[in-house]
Amino acid sequence: LAMEVLDAVTGKPVFSYNAQKLMVPASTQKLLTASGVLEKFGADYRLKTEFRVSVSSSGKNILWIRGNYDPTLGSSRWPGNTAKNIITNLLAALEKQGLQMIDSIII
């Protein structure tokens, strides 16, 4: 958490907490949306992207990706959650299931 409140007339800080800490900026709308989600679902709730594989009637493997309101597939801001890491983990899980080929992807 970081915050700085400036006097509108002088521009001098009135309150400052971790003001020098690098943070990912958020718009007011995001803050309102986040507060609504926190109130409704609680602080432990997480958006989850689901991956599922099915086999079509012609024997083709279909990878289904369902975002569940998650607008991203990873982020470079969090090293353990990059798109590359997510794809690497997905491929490892598919290989573990014995899948060697995905014929279609449906998002």
N, C-alpha and C positions, 0 to 999 in steps of 0.2 A: 504494500500500500504506500502510495506517495501522494502528497497534496501540497499545494501552495496557494494561499489566498493573498492577493495584493490589494492595497488601498487604491481605489479607482482614481483618486485625485493625485496622489503622490507617486504611485507605482511601487511603493515600498512594501515589503512583506509584512502582513499582519499575523499570519500563521504559516508555519512551514514544518513539514514532516517528510523526511526522505526526499527533499526537493531535488537533489542531485542524482537520484536513482533513475536509471533508464527504465522506462515503462512503455508498454504498448498502449497507445492512446485509444480512448473509447468515446464515442459520440454520446450525447444526452439520450438519444433514442435507445442505444445499446444498454445504457445504465438502467433505464426504465424497464426494458425488456428483461434484463438480468434480475432486477429486483422482483418482478412478477414471477419469474421462474423459481427464484429462491423461496418466495413465499408459498407458492403452490406445491413445489416438489422437494424443497429442502436443499441444504448445502451439499449433500452427498450425491445428488442426481447428476448423471453424466449423459450427454448425447452420445449415441452409439451408432456407428456405421455397421450394418450387417452384411455379411457375405454368405451366399448360399449357392450351391451347385445343383442343377437338376439335369436329367437326361431327357432329350426330346424323343418323340415317337420314332424318329429316324436314327436314334442312337447318338446324336450330337450332344456334347457337354455344353451347358449354358451356365455362365457365371452371372448371378444376380447380385447387384449392389444396391442396398437401400440405405439412404443417408439419414433417415429419421430426423430431419430438420437440421442436420449438421451440414453447414455450407462448405466445409473444407474436407480435403483428404490429406490431413497432416499439415504441419507448419514448420517452416525453417526456424521459427523462434524458439522451439523446444526440440533440442537435439534428438531425444528419444522418440519423437512423434513426427518425424519428417515424412513426406510422401514416399521417399525412397525406402525408409525403414518399414513403412506400412506395406508397400508392395513386396519387399523382401520377405516379410513375415507371412504375407498372404501366399506367396509362391511356395514357401517352405511348408505351410499347412496343406496346400493342395497336393504337393509331392508326397507328403506323409500319408495322405489319403489314397495314394496310388494314381492320381490323375496326372497324365502326361500331356494332355491337350485340352485347351478350351476353345470351342468353336465360335461361341458368341458371348458377348457381354451385354447385359441389359441393366441400365442404371435407372 
